[in-house]
């Protein structure tokens, strides 16, 4: 479970940093043409929006 907890914690931190740099980043995710660049799929983005 430690690895999962670390992953979730790191993802939450990463998400927070992205939103601080670009407040509309997650809200406008669907408008981006190259979402795969960030390595995220739709369920991951939905999770990060709720963190």
N, C-alpha and C positions, 0 to 999 in steps of 0.2 A: 504493500500500500504506500510505502514511502515514495516510490518512484511516481506513482499516480498523483500523490499530493504535491510533489515537486513540480510535475508537469502542469497541474491546474494552477498552482501558484505562479509559475513562470508565465503561463498564458494570460492570467489576469494582469500581471505586471506589464506584459507586452501590449495588451489591449489598452490599458490605461495610458501608456506612453504614446501609442498611436493616436488616441483620442485627444490627448493634450496637444500633440502636434497639429492635428487636423480634427476639430470637433465633429465634423460631419462624416468622418471616415466610415464608420460602421453604418450610419443611416444611408449613405450614398453608395454602399458596396455594390448593389445590383447594377449601378450605372457604369461601373468600371469594366473596361473591355478585357483586361488581362488579370482577372482575379487569381488565376493559377500562379502568378508570379509570387504571391505572398504565401502560397502553399496551404491555403485554407479552403475548405469546402463549405457549403451552405450550413450544415448542422453546426460546424465549429463557430461560424460567424454568429449564428443565432445564440449559441451558448455564451459567447463573449459579450454580446449585447446585454445579457442578463446578469453579468458578473458585477 
